[in-house]
Amino acid sequence: MNKPVVLSDLDDTLFQTRRKMVDELALEPFRTGAVDRTLNPRSFMTEEQSMLGGLASGAG
């Protein structure tokens, strides 16, 4: 059985910086999308973007 492969541009498609979300897009961060080297939140997702994680975890 073949498994699906999804290719996507990550930045601004699946997550973005808090500054960009709040200042440019007028969106409220919903969930952390990525952390920096010190494990501090660096990028964030909207609620809709975070739903992809649930779909991906059930795909395998």
C-alpha positions in Angstrom: 0.0 0.0 0.0 1.3 3.4 -0.9 1.5 6.1 1.8 0.7 9.7 1.0 3.6 12.2 0.8 2.9 15.9 1.4 5.3 18.6 0.5 4.8 22.1 1.8 6.5 25.4 2.4 6.6 25.6 6.2 7.2 29.3 6.9 4.0 31.3 6.5 2.1 28.3 5.4 2.1 26.1 8.5 3.4 28.6 11.0 4.7 32.1 11.4 6.2 34.5 14.0 4.0 36.0 16.7 4.8 39.5 15.3 3.6 38.6 11.8 0.4 37.0 13.2 -0.5 39.8 15.5 0.8 42.9 13.6 0.4 42.0 10.0 -2.4 39.4 9.8 -4.5 40.4 12.9 -4.5 36.7 14.0 -4.1 35.3 17.5 -1.5 32.6 18.0 -3.2 29.3 18.9 -0.4 26.8 19.3 3.4 26.7 19.2 4.7 25.6 15.8 8.4 25.7 16.5 10.9 26.4 19.3 14.3 27.9 19.3 17.6 26.4 20.6 16.7 27.2 24.2 13.2 25.7 23.7 11.4 29.0 23.8 8.4 29.3 21.4 9.6 30.9 18.1 6.8 30.3 15.6 3.1 29.8 16.1 0.0 28.3 14.3 -3.6 29.3 14.0 -6.2 26.9 15.1 -6.8 25.9 11.4 -3.1 25.3 10.8 -2.8 23.2 13.9 -5.5 20.8 12.7 -3.0 19.5 10.1 -0.9 18.0 12.9 -3.9 15.8 13.9 -4.4 14.7 10.3 -0.7 13.9 9.9 -0.5 11.9 13.1 -3.4 9.7 11.9 -2.0 9.2 8.4 0.8 6.8 9.3 
